[in-house]
C-alpha cells in the first residue's frame, strides 16, 4: 500500500527524500565547519576575561613607585635607558652590570653582577619595582620604569655606605 502511494506521488516522495538528505548534510556541515570556530571563540573569550581580571587586579594593587627621596637617590649611576632583551648595561662607575635576561608580557627576568661577583637573578619584576643590590662600597638601586615590548626602561642609583 505504501509502495503504491510512492509510485503514484513519486515527485512528492523525491522532494521529501531530498529535503531529508539536505537537512542531514546541513547538520553535519554545521558541526564540522562551525563547531571548531565556536570553540575558538569561546576559548578566546575566556582568555580575554582572564586578562581583564588580571588588569583589574593590577589596577587594584597599590603602585610601588620608585622613591624620590634624595637620601636614597644619592648618585645617579645610570640615567634612564632602554635595554633590549638579552642585552646588558653597565653603570657609569663600571661596578654594576645589569642584563635583561627575558621579557614576558609585563614581567622581566634580570641578572645583576657587582664587580666580579656571581650574578644575582631577579624574576617576575614589574614596572615600578626596585631591586637593591649590595656592593662593598655602596648599594645600587635598579628602578624599573616601564616595559615596551622586549625593551625594559630602567635607571640605576648608587648610595655610598
Secondary structure by P-SEA (a helix, b strand, c coil): caaaaaaaaaaaaaaaaaaaaaaaaaaaaaaaccaaaaaaaaaaaaaaaaaaaaaaaaaacccccccccccccccccccbbbbccccccccccccbbbbbccccccbbbbbbbcccccbbbbccccccbbbbbbcccbbbbbbbcccccccccbbbbbbcc
